[in-house]
Amino acid sequence: MNKADEKVMVSIRSREPLCEPFIRLSMIFKTGGIESEGYLGMCGGRIADMELIDGEEVRIDFINFPDMELTATGVMICRKILECYVPSNIIADAHEALTAEKKINTHINIISQTLREMNLYGLTRAFIKSDARIRRFVIAEICQRSIFFRCFRKMQNTYYDIFVRIKYHGLLAICNNVVAAYSGK
């Protein structure tokens, strides 16, 4: 099974479309031969000063702070700043790779959404008339509709919710206190 087929299966199993691909600012720097953490912070600071962080195309990677994540559009938005640190051909390559990945994700989302919208009769007809590759997708879609997998997804989501609440209890309590303090004024 190739990479695109695996992504289709992931989209079918998760019951959600694939998100837009991101590249980390540190990866662009690493490709450009810049290994210093200081340059990453300076570039991120300049992007923030220009108010280019919108949370969709350009967003802060809080886990790897001061790193940032950029979409293809975000790379183009921050192009002038990035060119001060890395060659323009690396920026163009990053944009091209993200654009190609976005096109692939769009096609995968169309396939998985089409399968989700088909009724059982349509899925059966598709299974009969198609090749082995499409049959795997149809079987996965039918399986994901079963009550067993619905219950499994619900239990998995509940587990993750509980896990996050326990792990980040202190942080969530602080955030709630801050919100309560500012909403009261």
CORBEL-V562929 format. One record per backbone hydrogen bond with DSSP energy under -0.5 kcal/mol. NH is the residue of the N-H (numbers start at 1). CO is the residue of the C=O. Records with the same first field share a line. If there is no record, write none. Layout:
# CORBEL-V562929
NH: CO  CO
This chain:
# CORBEL-V562929
6: 2
7: 3
8: 4
9: 5
10: 6
11: 7
12: 8
13: 9
14: 10
15: 11
16: 11
23: 70
25: 68
27: 24
28: 24
29: 25
30: 26
31: 27
32: 28
33: 30
34: 29
35: 33
40: 36
41: 37
42: 38
43: 39
44: 40
45: 41
46: 42
47: 43
48: 44
49: 45
50: 46
51: 48
52: 47
54: 52  58
55: 58
59: 69
61: 67
62: 60
64: 61
65: 62
67: 64
69: 59
70: 23
71: 57
75: 71
76: 72
77: 73
78: 74
79: 76
82: 78
83: 79
84: 81
85: 82
86: 82
90: 87
91: 87
92: 88
93: 89
94: 90
95: 91
96: 92
97: 93
98: 94
99: 95
100: 96
101: 97
102: 98
103: 99
104: 100
105: 101
106: 102
107: 103
108: 104
109: 105
110: 106
111: 107
112: 108
113: 109
114: 110
115: 111
116: 112
117: 113
118: 114
123: 119
124: 120
125: 121
126: 122
127: 123
128: 124
129: 125
130: 126
135: 131
136: 132
137: 133
138: 134
139: 135
140: 136
141: 137
142: 138
143: 139
144: 140
145: 141
146: 143
150: 146
151: 147
152: 148
153: 149
154: 150
155: 151
156: 152
157: 153
158: 154
159: 155
160: 156
161: 157
162: 158
163: 159
164: 160
165: 161
166: 162
167: 163
168: 164
169: 166
172: 168
173: 169
174: 170
175: 171
176: 172
177: 173
178: 174
179: 175
180: 176
181: 177
182: 178
183: 179
184: 180
